[in-house]
C-alpha cells in the first residue's frame, strides 16, 4: 500500500484515507510525553502561587497590626506599649485598619497563630496578652525548605 498525496490528504493506492498504526502510536507517545511534563509543572506553579499569597497575606496582616499600633498610640499617648496592640485580629477590622481577616491559603482558613509583645522569641504558644505578630498554622514546608509556620 503506497501512499500518494491527493488534494492535501494522504491516501492509500486503493483510495482509502487515514493514518497508519505507526502514525497513531507516534502521536499517542508524543501526547503522553507532553502531558507527563506539563502535570508536575502545573503542580509547582500552584504551590508557588499559594506561597506568594501566604507572603502577601502575612504582609497585609503585619502592616495592619502596625497601623493599629500607630493609631492607638496617637489616640492615647499615655497607654502602655502592650495596650497599643490588638487583642484579636477582629480588632483590626473593628478599628478599620483591615477590611477583613484574610485566609491562610495553605489551610484555607482565617485562623492564624499569633505572638504577643511579652512572648519570648520562638515561643510555641502565646500568652494572648495582645497580637504583635502573626504566623501561618500550616504544617508544611515551602519550596525553599523553610516551614510555613516560620514566615
VOKERO-175046 format. One record per atom (N, C-alpha, C): z, x, y negated. Coordinates in steps of 0.1 Angstrom, whole numbers, plus 2048, in hexadecimal, padded with zeros to 3 digits. Example, Ala and Ser with C-alpha at 12.3 -4.5 7.8 and 13.67 -1.06 7.14 Angstrom:
<nodes>
84E884839;84E87B82D;84E884821;847880816;84788980B;84F881800;
</nodes>
This chain:
<nodes>
80080880C;800800800;8008097F4;7F580B7EE;7F48127E1;7F68097D6;7FC80F7CB;7FE8077BF;7F380A7B5;7F07FF7AE;7E68017A3;7EC7F9797;7E87FE78B;7ED7F777F;7E37EC77B;7E87E077A;7E07D5777;7E67CE76B;7E07CF75F;7E57C9753;7F47CC750;7F87D8752;8057DC74F;80F7DA75A;80B7D4765;8147D1770;8117D977C;81A7DC784;8187E4790;8147DA79B;80A7DC7A2;8057D37AC;8027DC7B9;8047D67C4;8007DD7D0;7F17DA7D2;7EB7E17DC;7DD7DF7DE;7D97D27E3;7E37CB7E9;7E17BD7EE;7E47B37E4;7E77B77D7;7E97AD7CC;7F77A97C9;8017AD7D1;80F7A97CF;8157B17C4;81D7AB7BB;8247B17B1;8337B37B5;83A7BD7AF;8487BF7B2;84C7CE7B2;8597D07B6;85E7DD7B7;8607E17C6;85F7ED7C8;8617F27D6;8707F37D8;8747F57E5;8827F67E8;8888037E2;88180D7E2;88681A7DC;8888187CD;87F8117C6;88180F7B7;88E8067B5;8907FC7BD;89C7F47BC;8A97FC7BF;8A98057C8;8B480D7CB;8B78177C0;8AD81D7BA;8AE8267AF;8B481F7A3;8AF8137A0;8B480B795;8C3807797;8C78037A3;8D48007A6;8DE80C7A5;8D98177A9;8E18237A8;8E382779A;8D9826791;8DA829783;8E482077C;8E381377F;8EC809779;8FA80C77E;8FC80F78A;90A81278F;91081E788;908829786;90D835780;910832771;90882A76A;90B82775C;91881E75B;919815764;92580C763;932814767;93181D771;93C825775;94182E76A;938833761;93C83B756;94183374A;93C827748;94081F73D;94E81973E;95281574A;95F80F74C;96B817748;96C82474D;97782C748;97782E739;96B830733;96A832725;97082571D;96D81A722;97180E71B;98180C71C;986810728;995810729;99B81A71F;99682671E;99B82F714;99A82A706;98F824703;98E81F6F5;9988146F2;99A80B6FC;9A48006FA;9B28066F8;9B5810700;9C28176FF;9C481E6F2;9BA8246ED;9BB82B6E0;9BC8216D4;9B58156D6;9B680B6CB;9C48056CB;9CB8036D6;9D97FF6D7;9E28096D1;9E08166D4;9E88206CE;9E78216BF;9DA81F6BA;9D881F6AB;9DF8136A5;9DE8076AC;9E57FB6A7;9F47FD6A6;9FA8046B1;A088066B1;A0C80F6A5;A0481A6A3;A07823698;A0781B68B;9FD813689;9FC80B67D;A0880267B;A0B7FB686;A177F1685;A247F8682;A26804688;A3280C685;A32810676;A26814671;A25819663;A2980D65A;A2380165D;A267F6654;A357F2655;A3B7F2660;A497EF661;A527F965A;A4F80565B;A57810655;A5580F645;A4980D641;A4780B632;A4E7FF62D;A4E7F4635;A557E8631;A647EA630;A6A7F2639;A787F5639;A7B7FD62C;A72807629;A7480F61D;A73806610;A6A7FD610;A687F4604;A757EB603;A7A7E660F;A867DE60F;A927E6609;A937F260D;A9E7FB609;A9C7FD5FA;A908005F5;A8E8025E6;A927F55DE;A8E7EA5E4;A907DD5DD;A9F7DA5DC;AA67DD5E7;AB57DA5E7;ABC7E45DF;AB87F05DE;ABE7FB5D6;ABC7F75C7;AB07F35C4;AAE7EF5B6;AB67E35B1;AB77DA5BB;ABE7CD5B8;ACD7CF5B7;AD37D85C0;AE17DA5C0;AE37E95C1;AE37F05B6;AE57FF5B7;AF28045BC;AFC7FB5BC;B0A8005C1;B0C7FD5D0;B027F75D6;B047F55E5;B048025ED;B0C8035F7;B0C80F600;AFE810606;AFA81C609;AED81F60F;AEA81661B;AF4815624;AF280D631;AEE7FF62E;AF37F9623;AF17EB620;AE47E8619;ADD7F3616;ACF7F1610;AC47F061A;AC77F1627;ABD7F0631;ABE7E2637;AB47DC63D;AB47CF643;ABD7D0650;AC37C4654;ACA7C4660;AC17BF66C;AB77B7668;AAD7B3672;A9F7B566C;A957B5675;A877B6670;A837A9668;A8979E66C;A86792665;A8B792656;A9579B653;A9979D645;A8D7A263C;A847AA643;A797AF63B;A6F7A3637;A6E79A640;A6678E63D;A6D785632;A7A783634;A8177B62A;A8178261C;A8178F61B;A8179660F;A72797609;A69792610;A5B79360D;A557A160B;A597AA613;A537B7614;A4A7B8620;A4A7AE628;A427AD634;A3E79E637;A3279B63A;A2E78D63C;A34788649;A32791653;A3878D661;A3A79A668;A43799672;A467A567A;A3A7A7684;A337B3683;A277B568C;A2C7B669A;A227B46A3;A247B66B1;A227C46B5;A297C86C0;A277D56C6;A1B7D36CF;A0F7DA6CD;A037D76D5;A057DC6E3;A0E7E56E6;A117E96F4;A187DF6FC;A217D86F6;A297CE6FD;A257BF6F9;A1C7BE6EF;A187B16EA;A247A86E6;A2E7AE6E0;A3A7A76DC;A3E7AC6CE;A457A46C7;A4A7A86BA;A587AE6BB;A5B7B36C6;A687B96C9;A677C86C7;A707CE6BF;A6F7DC6BC;A7D7E26BE;A7E7EF6C2;A8A7F66C3;A8D7FB6B5;A9A7FB6B1;A9D7FF6A3;AA880A6A4;AA9811698;AB481B696;ABA818689;AC781A688;ACE81767B;AD1825675;AD6824668;AD9830661;AE5838667;AED83166F;AF9838674;AF783C683;AEB83A689;AE883E696;AE584D696;AE98546A0;AE58626A2;AD68636A5;ACF86D6A1;AC186F6A3;ABF86F6B2;AB58686B7;AB28676C5;ABB85F6CE;AC48576C7;ACD84E6CF;AC58436D6;ACA8416E3;AC38376EB;AC68296E6;AD18266E0;AD58196DB;AD981A6CD;AD880F6C6;ADC80E6B8;AE98076B6;AF080A6AC;AFC8026A9;AF97F56A2;AED7F369E;AE97E6698;AEE7E468A;AF37EE683;AF87EC676;AED7E866C;AE27EF66D;AD67EC665;ACA7F166C;ABE7F0666;AB27F566C;AAC800662;AAD80C667;AA881865F;A9A81C664;A9781A671;A8B81E678;A88814683;A7B814687;A7680C692;A6E81469C;A6F8106A9;A678166B4;A6280C6BD;A5880F6C5;A528066CF;A5C8056DB;A5B7FA6E1;A637F86ED;A5B7FB6FA;A4E7FF6F8;A45802703;A4A80E70B;A4980E718;A4D819720;A43823724;A36820720;A2B829723;A2B83671B;A2183E71E;A1E84A716;A10849710;A0F84F704;A0284F6FD;9F8859703;9EC8596FE;9E2862704;9E5870701;9ED8736F7;9F18816F5;9FE8856FD;A0387C705;A0E87F70E;A1C87C708;A1D8776FB;A2A8746F6;A2D8656F9;A3A8626FC;A3E8546FE;A3C84B6F2;A3883F6F4;A368366E8;A438346E1;A4E8346E9;A5B8316E3;A6083C6D9;A598486D9;A5D8536D0;A558536C3;A4B84A6C2;A4284A6B6;A4A8456AA;
</nodes>
